[in-house]
Amino acid sequence: MKFLRSVVDEMKNVTWPTKAQLRKDTLVVIETSLIFAAMFFVMDTVIKSVFGWILK
């Protein structure tokens, strides 16, 4: 029981993000994911084209 009581006490000390901060952080994660996805797509396409040209 001491463990559960200490967990409850710690959860009271947690600073939860506001809705605005949560929305902002979520958008940053989505934008970063899209940027990396586009970057990997371009790199994959270029590498595939180069190898296709070399092996042709």
mmCIF entry with sequence, helices, sheets and N, C-alpha, C, O atoms, coordinates in Angstrom:
data_MODEL
# 
_entry.id   MODEL 
# 
_entity.id                         1 
_entity.type                       polymer 
_entity.pdbx_number_of_molecules   1 
# 
_entity_poly.entity_id                      1 
_entity_poly.type                           'polypeptide(L)' 
_entity_poly.nstd_linkage                   no 
_entity_poly.nstd_monomer                   no 
_entity_poly.pdbx_seq_one_letter_code       MKFLRSVVDEMKNVTWPTKAQLRKDTLVVIETSLIFAAMFFVMDTVIKSVFGWILK 
_entity_poly.pdbx_seq_one_letter_code_can   MKFLRSVVDEMKNVTWPTKAQLRKDTLVVIETSLIFAAMFFVMDTVIKSVFGWILK 
_entity_poly.pdbx_strand_id                 A 
# 
loop_
_entity_poly_seq.entity_id 
_entity_poly_seq.num 
_entity_poly_seq.mon_id 
_entity_poly_seq.hetero 
1 1  MET n 
1 2  LYS n 
1 3  PHE n 
1 4  LEU n 
1 5  ARG n 
1 6  SER n 
1 7  VAL n 
1 8  VAL n 
1 9  ASP n 
1 10 GLU n 
1 11 MET n 
1 12 LYS n 
1 13 ASN n 
1 14 VAL n 
1 15 THR n 
1 16 TRP n 
1 17 PRO n 
1 18 THR n 
1 19 LYS n 
1 20 ALA n 
1 21 GLN n 
1 22 LEU n 
1 23 ARG n 
1 24 LYS n 
1 25 ASP n 
1 26 THR n 
1 27 LEU n 
1 28 VAL n 
1 29 VAL n 
1 30 ILE n 
1 31 GLU n 
1 32 THR n 
1 33 SER n 
1 34 LEU n 
1 35 ILE n 
1 36 PHE n 
1 37 ALA n 
1 38 ALA n 
1 39 MET n 
1 40 PHE n 
1 41 PHE n 
1 42 VAL n 
1 43 MET n 
1 44 ASP n 
1 45 THR n 
1 46 VAL n 
1 47 ILE n 
1 48 LYS n 
1 49 SER n 
1 50 VAL n 
1 51 PHE n 
1 52 GLY n 
1 53 TRP n 
1 54 ILE n 
1 55 LEU n 
1 56 LYS n 
# 
_struct_asym.id          A 
_struct_asym.entity_id   1 
# 
loop_
_struct_conf.conf_type_id 
_struct_conf.id 
_struct_conf.pdbx_PDB_helix_id 
_struct_conf.beg_label_comp_id 
_struct_conf.beg_label_asym_id 
_struct_conf.beg_label_seq_id 
_struct_conf.pdbx_beg_PDB_ins_code 
_struct_conf.end_label_comp_id 
_struct_conf.end_label_asym_id 
_struct_conf.end_label_seq_id 
_struct_conf.pdbx_end_PDB_ins_code 
_struct_conf.beg_auth_comp_id 
_struct_conf.beg_auth_asym_id 
_struct_conf.beg_auth_seq_id 
_struct_conf.end_auth_comp_id 
_struct_conf.end_auth_asym_id 
_struct_conf.end_auth_seq_id 
_struct_conf.pdbx_PDB_helix_class 
_struct_conf.details 
_struct_conf.pdbx_PDB_helix_length 
HELX_P HELX_P1 AA1 LYS A 2  ? ASN A 13 ? LYS A 2  ASN A 13 1 ? 12 
HELX_P HELX_P2 AA2 LYS A 19 ? LEU A 55 ? LYS A 19 LEU A 55 1 ? 37 
# 
_struct_conf_type.id          HELX_P 
_struct_conf_type.criteria    ? 
_struct_conf_type.reference   ? 
# 
loop_
_atom_site.group_PDB 
_atom_site.id 
_atom_site.type_symbol 
_atom_site.label_atom_id 
_atom_site.label_alt_id 
_atom_site.label_comp_id 
_atom_site.label_asym_id 
_atom_site.label_entity_id 
_atom_site.label_seq_id 
_atom_site.pdbx_PDB_ins_code 
_atom_site.Cartn_x 
_atom_site.Cartn_y 
_atom_site.Cartn_z 
_atom_site.occupancy 
_atom_site.B_iso_or_equiv 
_atom_site.pdbx_formal_charge 
_atom_site.auth_seq_id 
_atom_site.auth_comp_id 
_atom_site.auth_asym_id 
_atom_site.auth_atom_id 
_atom_site.pdbx_PDB_model_num 
ATOM 1   N N  . MET A 1 1  ? 0.815  -1.199 0.000   1.00 0.00 ? 1  MET A N  1 
ATOM 2   C CA . MET A 1 1  ? 0.000  0.000  0.000   1.00 0.00 ? 1  MET A CA 1 
ATOM 3   C C  . MET A 1 1  ? 0.862  1.268  0.000   1.00 0.00 ? 1  MET A C  1 
ATOM 4   O O  . MET A 1 1  ? 0.471  2.303  -0.540  1.00 0.00 ? 1  MET A O  1 
ATOM 5   N N  . LYS A 1 2  ? 2.029  1.162  0.611   1.00 0.00 ? 2  LYS A N  1 
ATOM 6   C CA . LYS A 1 2  ? 2.896  2.339  0.650   1.00 0.00 ? 2  LYS A CA 1 
ATOM 7   C C  . LYS A 1 2  ? 3.295  2.754  -0.763  1.00 0.00 ? 2  LYS A C  1 
ATOM 8   O O  . LYS A 1 2  ? 3.370  3.944  -1.071  1.00 0.00 ? 2  LYS A O  1 
ATOM 9   N N  . PHE A 1 3  ? 3.547  1.768  -1.615  1.00 0.00 ? 3  PHE A N  1 
ATOM 10  C CA . PHE A 1 3  ? 3.920  2.066  -2.996  1.00 0.00 ? 3  PHE A CA 1 
ATOM 11  C C  . PHE A 1 3  ? 2.794  2.811  -3.711  1.00 0.00 ? 3  PHE A C  1 
ATOM 12  O O  . PHE A 1 3  ? 3.034  3.824  -4.367  1.00 0.00 ? 3  PHE A O  1 
ATOM 13  N N  . LEU A 1 4  ? 1.561  2.304  -3.582  1.00 0.00 ? 4  LEU A N  1 
ATOM 14  C CA . LEU A 1 4  ? 0.425  2.949  -4.252  1.00 0.00 ? 4  LEU A CA 1 
ATOM 15  C C  . LEU A 1 4  ? 0.203  4.356  -3.724  1.00 0.00 ? 4  LEU A C  1 
ATOM 16  O O  . LEU A 1 4  ? -0.136 5.258  -4.491  1.00 0.00 ? 4  LEU A O  1 
ATOM 17  N N  . ARG A 1 5  ? 0.387  4.553  -2.443  1.00 0.00 ? 5  ARG A N  1 
ATOM 18  C CA . ARG A 1 5  ? 0.224  5.886  -1.854  1.00 0.00 ? 5  ARG A CA 1 
ATOM 19  C C  . ARG A 1 5  ? 1.288  6.833  -2.409  1.00 0.00 ? 5  ARG A C  1 
ATOM 20  O O  . ARG A 1 5  ? 0.997  7.996  -2.691  1.00 0.00 ? 5  ARG A O  1 
ATOM 21  N N  . SER A 1 6  ? 2.512  6.343  -2.567  1.00 0.00 ? 6  SER A N  1 
ATOM 22  C CA . SER A 1 6  ? 3.569  7.201  -3.108  1.00 0.00 ? 6  SER A CA 1 
ATOM 23  C C  . SER A 1 6  ? 3.327  7.500  -4.593  1.00 0.00 ? 6  SER A C  1 
ATOM 24  O O  . SER A 1 6  ? 3.677  8.575  -5.080  1.00 0.00 ? 6  SER A O  1 
ATOM 25  N N  . VAL A 1 7  ? 2.723  6.539  -5.308  1.00 0.00 ? 7  VAL A N  1 
ATOM 26  C CA . VAL A 1 7  ? 2.378  6.796  -6.713  1.00 0.00 ? 7  VAL A CA 1 
ATOM 27  C C  . VAL A 1 7  ? 1.335  7.902  -6.795  1.00 0.00 ? 7  VAL A C  1 
ATOM 28  O O  . VAL A 1 7  ? 1.454  8.806  -7.622  1.00 0.00 ? 7  VAL A O  1 
ATOM 29  N N  . VAL A 1 8  ? 0.333  7.839  -5.960  1.00 0.00 ? 8  VAL A N  1 
ATOM 30  C CA . VAL A 1 8  ? -0.716 8.869  -5.954  1.00 0.00 ? 8  VAL A CA 1 
ATOM 31  C C  . VAL A 1 8  ? -0.111 10.221 -5.606  1.00 0.00 ? 8  VAL A C  1 
ATOM 32  O O  . VAL A 1 8  ? -0.460 11.230 -6.220  1.00 0.00 ? 8  VAL A O  1 
ATOM 33  N N  . ASP A 1 9  ? 0.785  10.256 -4.634  1.00 0.00 ? 9  ASP A N  1 
ATOM 34  C CA . ASP A 1 9  ? 1.431  11.519 -4.260  1.00 0.00 ? 9  ASP A CA 1 
ATOM 35  C C  . ASP A 1 9  ? 2.268  12.081 -5.411  1.00 0.00 ? 9  ASP A C  1 
ATOM 36  O O  . ASP A 1 9  ? 2.265  13.289 -5.647  1.00 0.00 ? 9  ASP A O  1 
ATOM 37  N N  . GLU A 1 10 ? 2.977  11.220 -6.118  1.00 0.00 ? 10 GLU A N  1 
ATOM 38  C CA . GLU A 1 10 ? 3.773  11.672 -7.256  1.00 0.00 ? 10 GLU A CA 1 
ATOM 39  C C  . GLU A 1 10 ? 2.887  12.190 -8.382  1.00 0.00 ? 10 GLU A C  1 
ATOM 40  O O  . GLU A 1 10 ? 3.217  13.193 -9.014  1.00 0.00 ? 10 GLU A O  1 
ATOM 41  N N  . MET A 1 11 ? 1.776  11.524 -8.637  1.00 0.00 ? 11 MET A N  1 
ATOM 42  C CA . MET A 1 11 ? 0.873  11.963 -9.706  1.00 0.00 ? 11 MET A CA 1 
ATOM 43  C C  . MET A 1 11 ? 0.286  13.340 -9.410  1.00 0.00 ? 11 MET A C  1 
ATOM 44  O O  . MET A 1 11 ? -0.062 14.075 -10.334 1.00 0.00 ? 11 MET A O  1 
ATOM 45  N N  . LYS A 1 12 ? 0.172  13.691 -8.148  1.00 0.00 ? 12 LYS A N  1 
ATOM 46  C CA . LYS A 1 12 ? -0.316 15.034 -7.784  1.00 0.00 ? 12 LYS A CA 1 
ATOM 47  C C  . LYS A 1 12 ? 0.718  16.099 -8.136  1.00 0.00 ? 12 LYS A C  1 
ATOM 48  O O  . LYS A 1 12 ? 0.368  17.259 -8.350  1.00 0.00 ? 12 LYS A O  1 
ATOM 49  N N  . ASN A 1 13 ? 1.995  15.707 -8.196  1.00 0.00 ? 13 ASN A N  1 
ATOM 50  C CA . ASN A 1 13 ? 3.067  16.657 -8.507  1.00 0.00 ? 13 ASN A CA 1 
ATOM 51  C C  . ASN A 1 13 ? 3.311  16.808 -10.004 1.00 0.00 ? 13 ASN A C  1 
ATOM 52  O O  . ASN A 1 13 ? 4.090  17.669 -10.414 1.00 0.00 ? 13 ASN A O  1 
ATOM 53  N N  . VAL A 1 14 ? 2.667  15.999 -10.818 1.00 0.00 ? 14 VAL A N  1 
ATOM 54  C CA . VAL A 1 14 ? 2.870  16.047 -12.257 1.00 0.00 ? 14 VAL A CA 1 
ATOM 55  C C  . VAL A 1 14 ? 2.243  17.314 -12.818 1.00 0.00 ? 14 VAL A C  1 
ATOM 56  O O  . VAL A 1 14 ? 1.119  17.671 -12.465 1.00 0.00 ? 14 VAL A O  1 
ATOM 57  N N  . THR A 1 15 ? 2.974  17.986 -13.689 1.00 0.00 ? 15 THR A N  1 
ATOM 58  C CA . THR A 1 15 ? 2.448  19.160 -14.375 1.00 0.00 ? 15 THR A CA 1 
ATOM 59  C C  . THR A 1 15 ? 1.938  18.710 -15.734 1.00 0.00 ? 15 THR A C  1 
ATOM 60  O O  . THR A 1 15 ? 2.724  18.368 -16.617 1.00 0.00 ? 15 THR A O  1 
ATOM 61  N N  . TRP A 1 16 ? 0.637  18.710 -15.899 1.00 0.00 ? 16 TRP A N  1 
ATOM 62  C CA . TRP A 1 16 ? 0.029  18.253 -17.137 1.00 0.00 ? 16 TRP A CA 1 
ATOM 63  C C  . TRP A 1 16 ? -0.007 19.407 -18.130 1.00 0.00 ? 16 TRP A C  1 
ATOM 64  O O  . TRP A 1 16 ? -0.222 20.552 -17.733 1.00 0.00 ? 16 TRP A O  1 
ATOM 65  N N  . PRO A 1 17 ? 0.201  19.124 -19.425 1.00 0.00 ? 17 PRO A N  1 
ATOM 66  C CA . PRO A 1 17 ? 0.188  20.199 -20.423 1.00 0.00 ? 17 PRO A CA 1 
ATOM 67  C C  . PRO A 1 17 ? -1.221 20.745 -20.624 1.00 0.00 ? 17 PRO A C  1 
ATOM 68  O O  . PRO A 1 17 ? -2.218 20.051 -20.429 1.00 0.00 ? 17 PRO A O  1 
ATOM 69  N N  . THR A 1 18 ? -1.264 22.009 -21.020 1.00 0.00 ? 18 THR A N  1 
ATOM 70  C CA . THR A 1 18 ? -2.555 22.602 -21.347 1.00 0.00 ? 18 THR A CA 1 
ATOM 71  C C  . THR A 1 18 ? -3.007 22.076 -22.708 1.00 0.00 ? 18 THR A C  1 
ATOM 72  O O  . THR A 1 18 ? -2.226 21.461 -23.433 1.00 0.00 ? 18 THR A O  1 
ATOM 73  N N  . LYS A 1 19 ? -4.269 22.322 -23.047 1.00 0.00 ? 19 LYS A N  1 
ATOM 74  C CA . LYS A 1 19 ? -4.768 21.877 -24.355 1.00 0.00 ? 19 LYS A CA 1 
ATOM 75  C C  . LYS A 1 19 ? -3.994 22.537 -25.484 1.00 0.00 ? 19 LYS A C  1 
ATOM 76  O O  . LYS A 1 19 ? -3.700 21.898 -26.494 1.00 0.00 ? 19 LYS A O  1 
ATOM 77  N N  . ALA A 1 20 ? -3.665 23.800 -25.322 1.00 0.00 ? 20 ALA A N  1 
ATOM 78  C CA . ALA A 1 20 ? -2.922 24.523 -26.364 1.00 0.00 ? 20 ALA A CA 1 
ATOM 79  C C  . ALA A 1 20 ? -1.522 23.922 -26.531 1.00 0.00 ? 20 ALA A C  1 
ATOM 80  O O  . ALA A 1 20 ? -1.067 23.718 -27.656 1.00 0.00 ? 20 ALA A O  1 
ATOM 81  N N  . GLN A 1 21 ? -0.851 23.643 -25.435 1.00 0.00 ? 21 GLN A N  1 
ATOM 82  C CA . GLN A 1 21 ? 0.493  23.061 -25.507 1.00 0.00 ? 21 GLN A CA 1 
ATOM 83  C C  . GLN A 1 21 ? 0.447  21.662 -26.099 1.00 0.00 ? 21 GLN A C  1 
ATOM 84  O O  . GLN A 1 21 ? 1.311  21.292 -26.893 1.00 0.00 ? 21 GLN A O  1 
ATOM 85  N N  . LEU A 1 22 ? -0.552 20.888 -25.718 1.00 0.00 ? 22 LEU A N  1 
ATOM 86  C CA . LEU A 1 22 ? -0.705 19.542 -26.255 1.00 0.00 ? 22 LEU A CA 1 
ATOM 87  C C  . LEU A 1 22 ? -0.946 19.582 -27.761 1.00 0.00 ? 22 LEU A C  1 
ATOM 88  O O  . LEU A 1 22 ? -0.369 18.789 -28.506 1.00 0.00 ? 22 LEU A O  1 
ATOM 89  N N  . ARG A 1 23 ? -1.796 20.503 -28.210 1.00 0.00 ? 23 ARG A N  1 
ATOM 90  C CA . ARG A 1 23 ? -2.077 20.660 -29.640 1.00 0.00 ? 23 ARG A CA 1 
ATOM 91  C C  . ARG A 1 23 ? -0.813 21.061 -30.389 1.00 0.00 ? 23 ARG A C  1 
ATOM 92  O O  . ARG A 1 23 ? -0.525 20.529 -31.462 1.00 0.00 ? 23 ARG A O  1 
ATOM 93  N N  . LYS A 1 24 ? -0.060 22.002 -29.823 1.00 0.00 ? 24 LYS A N  1 
ATOM 94  C CA . LYS A 1 24 ? 1.175  22.465 -30.459 1.00 0.00 ? 24 LYS A CA 1 
ATOM 95  C C  . LYS A 1 24 ? 2.188  21.327 -30.566 1.00 0.00 ? 24 LYS A C  1 
ATOM 96  O O  . LYS A 1 24 ? 2.787  21.130 -31.623 1.00 0.00 ? 24 LYS A O  1 
ATOM 97  N N  . ASP A 1 25 ? 2.380  20.585 -29.491 1.00 0.00 ? 25 ASP A N  1 
ATOM 98  C CA . ASP A 1 25 ? 3.346  19.480 -29.499 1.00 0.00 ? 25 ASP A CA 1 
ATOM 99  C C  . ASP A 1 25 ? 2.919  18.381 -30.463 1.00 0.00 ? 25 ASP A C  1 
ATOM 100 O O  . ASP A 1 25 ? 3.761  17.782 -31.131 1.00 0.00 ? 25 ASP A O  1 
ATOM 101 N N  . THR A 1 26 ? 1.622  18.111 -30.541 1.00 0.00 ? 26 THR A N  1 
ATOM 102 C CA . THR A 1 26 ? 1.122  17.103 -31.467 1.00 0.00 ? 26 THR A CA 1 
ATOM 103 C C  . THR A 1 26 ? 1.387  17.515 -32.909 1.00 0.00 ? 26 THR A C  1 
ATOM 104 O O  . THR A 1 26 ? 1.793  16.689 -33.726 1.00 0.00 ? 26 THR A O  1 
ATOM 105 N N  . LEU A 1 27 ? 1.160  18.779 -33.224 1.00 0.00 ? 27 LEU A N  1 
ATOM 106 C CA . LEU A 1 27 ? 1.424  19.271 -34.580 1.00 0.00 ? 27 LEU A CA 1 
ATOM 107 C C  . LEU A 1 27 ? 2.913  19.181 -34.925 1.00 0.00 ? 27 LEU A C  1 
ATOM 108 O O  . LEU A 1 27 ? 3.270  18.867 -36.061 1.00 0.00 ? 27 LEU A O  1 
ATOM 109 N N  . VAL A 1 28 ? 3.772  19.453 -33.959 1.00 0.00 ? 28 VAL A N  1 
ATOM 110 C CA . VAL A 1 28 ? 5.212  19.347 -34.198 1.00 0.00 ? 28 VAL A CA 1 
ATOM 111 C C  . VAL A 1 28 ? 5.582  17.905 -34.527 1.00 0.00 ? 28 VAL A C  1 
ATOM 112 O O  . VAL A 1 28 ? 6.374  17.663 -35.438 1.00 0.00 ? 28 VAL A O  1 
ATOM 113 N N  . VAL A 1 29 ? 5.024  16.958 -33.802 1.00 0.00 ? 29 VAL A N  1 
ATOM 114 C CA . VAL A 1 29 ? 5.309  15.542 -34.051 1.00 0.00 ? 29 VAL A CA 1 
ATOM 115 C C  . VAL A 1 29 ? 4.805  15.129 -35.432 1.00 0.00 ? 29 VAL A C  1 
ATOM 116 O O  . VAL A 1 29 ? 5.505  14.426 -36.160 1.00 0.00 ? 29 VAL A O  1 
ATOM 117 N N  . ILE A 1 30 ? 3.602  15.558 -35.796 1.00 0.00 ? 30 ILE A N  1 
ATOM 118 C CA . ILE A 1 30 ? 3.041  15.208 -37.109 1.00 0.00 ? 30 ILE A CA 1 
ATOM 119 C C  . ILE A 1 30 ? 3.866  15.831 -38.230 1.00 0.00 ? 30 ILE A C  1 
ATOM 120 O O  . ILE A 1 30 ? 4.178  15.163 -39.216 1.00 0.00 ? 30 ILE A O  1 
ATOM 121 N N  . GLU A 1 31 ? 4.219  17.101 -38.084 1.00 0.00 ? 31 GLU A N  1 
ATOM 122 C CA . GLU A 1 31 ? 5.020  17.772 -39.108 1.00 0.00 ? 31 GLU A CA 1 
ATOM 123 C C  . GLU A 1 31 ? 6.385  17.114 -39.259 1.00 0.00 ? 31 GLU A C  1 
ATOM 124 O O  . GLU A 1 31 ? 6.849  16.905 -40.380 1.00 0.00 ? 31 GLU A O  1 
ATOM 125 N N  . THR A 1 32 ? 7.026  16.789 -38.157 1.00 0.00 ? 32 THR A N  1 
ATOM 126 C CA . THR A 1 32 ? 8.329  16.136 -38.211 1.00 0.00 ? 32 THR A CA 1 
ATOM 127 C C  . THR A 1 32 ? 8.224  14.775 -38.884 1.00 0.00 ? 32 THR A C  1 
ATOM 128 O O  . THR A 1 32 ? 9.086  14.407 -39.682 1.00 0.00 ? 32 THR A O  1 
ATOM 129 N N  . SER A 1 33 ? 7.177  14.031 -38.566 1.00 0.00 ? 33 SER A N  1 
ATOM 130 C CA . SER A 1 33 ? 6.980  12.713 -39.186 1.00 0.00 ? 33 SER A CA 1 
ATOM 131 C C  . SER A 1 33 ? 6.785  12.848 -40.691 1.00 0.00 ? 33 SER A C  1 
ATOM 132 O O  . SER A 1 33 ? 7.332  12.053 -41.456 1.00 0.00 ? 33 SER A O  1 
ATOM 133 N N  . LEU A 1 34 ? 6.020  13.835 -41.124 1.00 0.00 ? 34 LEU A N  1 
ATOM 134 C CA . LEU A 1 34 ? 5.798  14.041 -42.552 1.00 0.00 ? 34 LEU A CA 1 
ATOM 135 C C  . LEU A 1 34 ? 7.078  14.458 -43.270 1.00 0.00 ? 34 LEU A C  1 
ATOM 136 O O  . LEU A 1 34 ? 7.341  14.015 -44.388 1.00 0.00 ? 34 LEU A O  1 
ATOM 137 N N  . ILE A 1 35 ? 7.866  15.306 -42.630 1.00 0.00 ? 35 ILE A N  1 
ATOM 138 C CA . ILE A 1 35 ? 9.127  15.739 -43.227 1.00 0.00 ? 35 ILE A CA 1 
ATOM 139 C C  . ILE A 1 35 ? 10.067 14.551 -43.401 1.00 0.00 ? 35 ILE A C  1 
ATOM 140 O O  . ILE A 1 35 ? 10.673 14.389 -44.460 1.00 0.00 ? 35 ILE A O  1 
ATOM 141 N N  . PHE A 1 36 ? 10.193 13.718 -42.363 1.00 0.00 ? 36 PHE A N  1 
ATOM 142 C CA . PHE A 1 36 ? 11.063 12.551 -42.463 1.00 0.00 ? 36 PHE A CA 1 
ATOM 143 C C  . PHE A 1 36 ? 10.547 11.553 -43.485 1.00 0.00 ? 36 PHE A C  1 
ATOM 144 O O  . PHE A 1 36 ? 11.336 10.951 -44.213 1.00 0.00 ? 36 PHE A O  1 
ATOM 145 N N  . ALA A 1 37 ? 9.228  11.369 -43.551 1.00 0.00 ? 37 ALA A N  1 
ATOM 146 C CA . ALA A 1 37 ? 8.659  10.453 -44.541 1.00 0.00 ? 37 ALA A CA 1 
ATOM 147 C C  . ALA A 1 37 ? 8.976  10.938 -45.953 1.00 0.00 ? 37 ALA A C  1 
ATOM 148 O O  . ALA A 1 37 ? 9.356  10.140 -46.809 1.00 0.00 ? 37 ALA A O  1 
ATOM 149 N N  . ALA A 1 38 ? 8.824  12.230 -46.201 1.00 0.00 ? 38 ALA A N  1 
ATOM 150 C CA . ALA A 1 38 ? 9.134  12.782 -47.522 1.00 0.00 ? 38 ALA A CA 1 
ATOM 151 C C  . ALA A 1 38 ? 10.623 12.649 -47.834 1.00 0.00 ? 38 ALA A C  1 
ATOM 152 O O  . ALA A 1 38 ? 11.003 12.322 -48.958 1.00 0.00 ? 38 ALA A O  1 
ATOM 153 N N  . MET A 1 39 ? 11.461 12.904 -46.828 1.00 0.00 ? 39 MET A N  1 
ATOM 154 C CA . MET A 1 39 ? 12.895 12.809 -47.028 1.00 0.00 ? 39 MET A CA 1 
ATOM 155 C C  . MET A 1 39 ? 13.301 11.372 -47.362 1.00 0.00 ? 39 MET A C  1 
ATOM 156 O O  . MET A 1 39 ? 14.104 11.155 -48.270 1.00 0.00 ? 39 MET A O  1 
ATOM 157 N N  . PHE A 1 40 ? 12.760 10.399 -46.646 1.00 0.00 ? 40 PHE A N  1 
ATOM 158 C CA . PHE A 1 40 ? 13.083 8.996  -46.928 1.00 0.00 ? 40 PHE A CA 1 
ATOM 159 C C  . PHE A 1 40 ? 12.552 8.566  -48.293 1.00 0.00 ? 40 PHE A C  1 
ATOM 160 O O  . PHE A 1 40 ? 13.199 7.782  -48.987 1.00 0.00 ? 40 PHE A O  1 
ATOM 161 N N  . PHE A 1 41 ? 11.387 9.068  -48.682 1.00 0.00 ? 41 PHE A N  1 
ATOM 162 C CA . PHE A 1 41 ? 10.838 8.742  -49.992 1.00 0.00 ? 41 PHE A CA 1 
ATOM 163 C C  . PHE A 1 41 ? 11.761 9.253  -51.095 1.00 0.00 ? 41 PHE A C  1 
ATOM 164 O O  . PHE A 1 41 ? 12.062 8.529  -52.045 1.00 0.00 ? 41 PHE A O  1 
ATOM 165 N N  . VAL A 1 42 ? 12.210 10.504 -50.967 1.00 0.00 ? 42 VAL A N  1 
ATOM 166 C CA . VAL A 1 42 ? 13.093 11.091 -51.973 1.00 0.00 ? 42 VAL A CA 1 
ATOM 167 C C  . VAL A 1 42 ? 14.421 10.343 -52.018 1.00 0.00 ? 42 VAL A C  1 
ATOM 168 O O  . VAL A 1 42 ? 14.915 10.019 -53.098 1.00 0.00 ? 42 VAL A O  1 
ATOM 169 N N  . MET A 1 43 ? 14.998 10.067 -50.854 1.00 0.00 ? 43 MET A N  1 
ATOM 170 C CA . MET A 1 43 ? 16.273 9.347  -50.823 1.00 0.00 ? 43 MET A CA 1 
ATOM 171 C C  . MET A 1 43 ? 16.131 7.957  -51.422 1.00 0.00 ? 43 MET A C  1 
ATOM 172 O O  . MET A 1 43 ? 17.008 7.518  -52.165 1.00 0.00 ? 43 MET A O  1 
ATOM 173 N N  . ASP A 1 44 ? 15.058 7.263  -51.119 1.00 0.00 ? 44 ASP A N  1 
ATOM 174 C CA . ASP A 1 44 ? 14.835 5.917  -51.648 1.00 0.00 ? 44 ASP A CA 1 
ATOM 175 C C  . ASP A 1 44 ? 14.674 5.956  -53.162 1.00 0.00 ? 44 ASP A C  1 
ATOM 176 O O  . ASP A 1 44 ? 15.220 5.109  -53.869 1.00 0.00 ? 44 ASP A O  1 
ATOM 177 N N  . THR A 1 45 ? 13.926 6.935  -53.661 1.00 0.00 ? 45 THR A N  1 
ATOM 178 C CA . THR A 1 45 ? 13.716 7.057  -55.096 1.00 0.00 ? 45 THR A CA 1 
ATOM 179 C C  . THR A 1 45 ? 15.029 7.359  -55.814 1.00 0.00 ? 45 THR A C  1 
ATOM 180 O O  . THR A 1 45 ? 15.310 6.779  -56.863 1.00 0.00 ? 45 THR A O  1 
ATOM 181 N N  . VAL A 1 46 ? 15.830 8.256  -55.259 1.00 0.00 ? 46 VAL A N  1 
ATOM 182 C CA . VAL A 1 46 ? 17.114 8.602  -55.877 1.00 0.00 ? 46 VAL A CA 1 
ATOM 183 C C  . VAL A 1 46 ? 18.046 7.398  -55.876 1.00 0.00 ? 46 VAL A C  1 
ATOM 184 O O  . VAL A 1 46 ? 18.666 7.093  -56.894 1.00 0.00 ? 46 VAL A O  1 
ATOM 185 N N  . ILE A 1 47 ? 18.149 6.714  -54.742 1.00 0.00 ? 47 ILE A N  1 
ATOM 186 C CA . ILE A 1 47 ? 19.042 5.545  -54.662 1.00 0.00 ? 47 ILE A CA 1 
ATOM 187 C C  . ILE A 1 47 ? 18.593 4.454  -55.623 1.00 0.00 ? 47 ILE A C  1 
ATOM 188 O O  . ILE A 1 47 ? 19.418 3.825  -56.285 1.00 0.00 ? 47 ILE A O  1 
ATOM 189 N N  . LYS A 1 48 ? 17.282 4.230  -55.700 1.00 0.00 ? 48 LYS A N  1 
ATOM 190 C CA . LYS A 1 48 ? 16.767 3.214  -56.621 1.00 0.00 ? 48 LYS A CA 1 
ATOM 191 C C  . LYS A 1 48 ? 17.067 3.603  -58.063 1.00 0.00 ? 48 LYS A C  1 
ATOM 192 O O  . LYS A 1 48 ? 17.428 2.742  -58.865 1.00 0.00 ? 48 LYS A O  1 
ATOM 193 N N  . SER A 1 49 ? 16.928 4.865  -58.409 1.00 0.00 ? 49 SER A N  1 
ATOM 194 C CA . SER A 1 49 ? 17.216 5.317  -59.775 1.00 0.00 ? 49 SER A CA 1 
ATOM 195 C C  . SER A 1 49 ? 18.697 5.181  -60.100 1.00 0.00 ? 49 SER A C  1 
ATOM 196 O O  . SER A 1 49 ? 19.056 4.757  -61.199 1.00 0.00 ? 49 SER A O  1 
ATOM 197 N N  . VAL A 1 50 ? 19.555 5.537  -59.155 1.00 0.00 ? 50 VAL A N  1 
ATOM 198 C CA . VAL A 1 50 ? 20.995 5.448  -59.376 1.00 0.00 ? 50 VAL A CA 1 
ATOM 199 C C  . VAL A 1 50 ? 21.402 3.982  -59.575 1.00 0.00 ? 50 VAL A C  1 
ATOM 200 O O  . VAL A 1 50 ? 22.152 3.673  -60.501 1.00 0.00 ? 50 VAL A O  1 
ATOM 201 N N  . PHE A 1 51 ? 20.921 3.089  -58.726 1.00 0.00 ? 51 PHE A N  1 
ATOM 202 C CA . PHE A 1 51 ? 21.260 1.680  -58.884 1.00 0.00 ? 51 PHE A CA 1 
ATOM 203 C C  . PHE A 1 51 ? 20.680 1.114  -60.173 1.00 0.00 ? 51 PHE A C  1 
ATOM 204 O O  . PHE A 1 51 ? 21.310 0.284  -60.827 1.00 0.00 ? 51 PHE A O  1 
ATOM 205 N N  . GLY A 1 52 ? 19.493 1.553  -60.535 1.00 0.00 ? 52 GLY A N  1 
ATOM 206 C CA . GLY A 1 52 ? 18.916 1.107  -61.805 1.00 0.00 ? 52 GLY A CA 1 
ATOM 207 C C  . GLY A 1 52 ? 19.738 1.577  -62.987 1.00 0.00 ? 52 GLY A C  1 
ATOM 208 O O  . GLY A 1 52 ? 19.926 0.828  -63.946 1.00 0.00 ? 52 GLY A O  1 
ATOM 209 N N  . TRP A 1 53 ? 20.225 2.793  -62.936 1.00 0.00 ? 53 TRP A N  1 
ATOM 210 C CA . TRP A 1 53 ? 21.063 3.346  -63.998 1.00 0.00 ? 53 TRP A CA 1 
ATOM 211 C C  . TRP A 1 53 ? 22.404 2.602  -64.075 1.00 0.00 ? 53 TRP A C  1 
ATOM 212 O O  . TRP A 1 53 ? 22.890 2.290  -65.162 1.00 0.00 ? 53 TRP A O  1 
ATOM 213 N N  . ILE A 1 54 ? 23.000 2.321  -62.891 1.00 0.00 ? 54 ILE A N  1 
ATOM 214 C CA . ILE A 1 54 ? 24.287 1.636  -62.865 1.00 0.00 ? 54 ILE A CA 1 
ATOM 215 C C  . ILE A 1 54 ? 24.156 0.198  -63.365 1.00 0.00 ? 54 ILE A C  1 
ATOM 216 O O  . ILE A 1 54 ? 25.003 -0.260 -64.132 1.00 0.00 ? 54 ILE A O  1 
ATOM 217 N N  . LEU A 1 55 ? 23.139 -0.505 -62.958 1.00 0.00 ? 55 LEU A N  1 
ATOM 218 C CA . LEU A 1 55 ? 22.985 -1.918 -63.295 1.00 0.00 ? 55 LEU A CA 1 
ATOM 219 C C  . LEU A 1 55 ? 22.370 -2.143 -64.683 1.00 0.00 ? 55 LEU A C  1 
ATOM 220 O O  . LEU A 1 55 ? 22.276 -3.281 -65.141 1.00 0.00 ? 55 LEU A O  1 
ATOM 221 N N  . LYS A 1 56 ? 21.958 -1.077 -65.341 1.00 0.00 ? 56 LYS A N  1 
ATOM 222 C CA . LYS A 1 56 ? 21.328 -1.193 -66.636 1.00 0.00 ? 56 LYS A CA 1 
ATOM 223 C C  . LYS A 1 56 ? 22.251 -1.540 -67.719 1.00 0.00 ? 56 LYS A C  1 
ATOM 224 O O  . LYS A 1 56 ? 21.832 -1.667 -68.870 1.00 0.00 ? 56 LYS A O  1 
# 
